[in-house]
Amino acid sequence: MPGPVSVDEAHAVDDELVDVFQRLIPQLSRSNPPPTRQALDEIVRSEASRLLVARDESGAILGSLTLVLFRIPTGVRAWIEDVVVDESARGQGVGEALNREALRVAADAGALTVDLTSRPSREAANRLYQRLGFKQRDTNIYRIELET
């Protein structure tokens, strides 16, 4: 069980970060490959995204979350995406620490609300979001797959 968890924004991509995402992304999605070093670098350098990582006392990365911030005519919007906690650290407060830091960063950026989506099958994650104060919205989510 990890001790105290610290959450910080990743500002640079190193071998550790690349290796961690090789391990974490398959735990999040079977249909998407882990990001390349270049993709991680684009995320870290982007003004629209904040890559948050949770570390244990020894500095090992236990999980990550991407906070996306962007301005639209009605204000600053914030979305939480790709929350993943290593299966060895689940149920120990890592996801909560990541989400609380994301909410703090979003508020500091001027966002009035933060949105996220979560599959119903992710029961523990859904309980966490509700415990943190997220409310389920009555809305339709639409997706179109673009040909690349």
C-alpha positions, 0 to 999 in steps of 0.5 A: 500500500503506497504511503502519501501520494503527491501529484504534480504536472509533468513538464518534460518527457523522460524514459520513466514517463514513456515506460510508465505509459507503456504499462498504464495505457493497456490497463485503461484501454485495450483498443488504443496503443500507449502514446509514443515519446513524441505524443507524450511530448506534444501533450506536455508542451500543449497549452491546452493540456496538463498531464498530472502524475501521482507518485508514491513516497519513493517517486514511482509513478502510480497513475496519471490524469490529463486535464484539458483546458480551453476557452470558448465564447461562454468561458473556460472549459475543463475536461478530465480525460484518461484517468488511470491508476496502476492496478497495484495501487487501486483503492488507495486514494491515488485516483482521488488525489489526481482528481482533486489536483485536477479540480484545483488546477481547473479552478485556478485556470478560471473554469467554473465546471469540470466535465468527464465521462466514465463507462458504467462498468468502471464502478469504482471510478464512478463511485469516486466521481460521485464522492468528489461531487460530480453529478451525472448529467442528462445529456447525449454524447455523440461520436463520429469516427473520422477516417484517417 
